[in-house]
Amino acid sequence: MINCVKIFFKIFLLSFFLVSTSKAEGFTYSIGNFDHSDQKKKAAFFQLDYDSDNTLFSSPIGNFKPVIGFLLTEDKAKYGFGGVRLDYKLANNSILISPSFTPGLYGKGDGKDLGHVIEFKTQIRAALNLTSSSNIGVSYSHLSNASLGNKNPGANNYSISFQKNF
């Protein structure tokens, strides 16, 4: 957990000083608990997302925007992903709710065996704007292989996050 926190703060500080504030896209840094519901295999994790402001396509429920990123656990499990998110701005743009769906590739390292290399992550993030270019939030996500493998234990995760836009 301590190594994840050190990495999180080094990347955060670097981006905080190097990033301008002209667009609503940027990086989201998260630290949290991977598979909190499995007492034997839960682990601290670090996640980095790049959230693009480009609209992939519009729909009646909102504009779908791309997100890519990776997740690393203290047990050396890793998950690289890419998918879509929706951004709902509430309370005069001071609150952001972002559901996302991101398929990706998972390597268990010394961590939990999720049953397949292909995993699907669904996530909901709620954030409070600190400034016009940053917010702090909480997220809840679930990884599942959608029964592609012989087993599908899944992983339930929660985290705190900081987003810096540029």
RAKAWO-V791626 format. One record per residue. OMEGA is omega in whole degrees, 0 to 359 (* if undefined). D_LAST is the distance of its C-alpha to the last C-alpha in Angstrom with 2 decimals. Layout:
[[OMEGA	D_LAST] [OMEGA	D_LAST]]
//
This chain:
[[182	28.44] [178	28.11] [178	26.67] [180	24.01] [179	23.06] [178	23.02] [180	20.75] [184	18.35] [177	18.21] [179	18.02] [179	14.96] [181	13.35] [178	14.36] [182	13.27] [181	9.60] [183	9.83] [183	11.22] [189	9.51] [174	5.74] [189	4.86] [187	4.11] [183	5.29] [179	5.07] [172	6.40] [182	5.86] [183	5.53] [174	8.57] [180	11.50] [182	14.18] [169	17.63] [183	21.10] [184	24.20] [179	27.65] [180	28.42] [181	31.48] [183	32.40] [178	35.44] [185	37.13] [182	38.59] [186	39.59] [178	36.36] [184	33.54] [173	31.05] [177	27.91] [173	24.78] [179	21.25] [175	18.76] [178	15.38] [166	13.67] [181	11.06] [180	10.43] [177	10.17] [180	10.05] [177	13.14] [176	16.43] [176	19.12] [179	21.85] [178	22.77] [177	25.56] [181	27.43] [177	25.50] [179	21.98] [179	19.42] [183	19.16] [182	15.80] [173	15.71] [174	15.00] [179	16.19] [177	16.91] [180	19.76] [177	21.87] [177	24.31] [177	27.18] [177	29.38] [177	32.14] [171	30.33] [180	29.72] [181	26.70] [174	25.07] [188	22.73] [174	21.60] [182	19.98] [184	20.36] [176	19.20] [172	17.92] [177	18.34] [175	16.37] [180	18.75] [184	17.69] [174	20.67] [178	22.06] [179	20.32] [180	16.86] [179	17.33] [180	18.15] [173	16.54] [184	18.99] [169	17.94] [179	20.89] [175	20.48] [186	22.95] [172	22.37] [179	25.41] [181	25.52] [186	27.80] [171	29.17] [189	31.11] [183	33.07] [174	33.53] [184	35.75] [186	34.27] [173	35.26] [180	36.71] [171	35.07] [180	37.66] [178	35.74] [178	33.06] [180	31.38] [179	29.78] [181	27.91] [170	25.43] [185	25.11] [171	22.82] [180	22.13] [175	19.34] [185	19.56] [177	16.94] [180	17.05] [174	14.19] [176	14.31] [178	12.08] [182	10.09] [179	6.89] [175	9.10] [176	12.33] [185	15.36] [174	17.61] [181	20.64] [171	21.39] [181	24.65] [177	25.18] [173	28.21] [180	28.87] [175	31.92] [178	33.60] [179	35.09] [173	38.52] [180	37.98] [178	39.65] [176	42.97] [182	41.26] [184	38.17] [181	37.64] [178	33.93] [178	31.64] [190	30.32] [172	27.30] [183	25.46] [168	22.50] [186	20.28] [174	16.53] [178	13.41] [176	10.01] [180	6.80] [175	3.78] [*	0.00]]
//
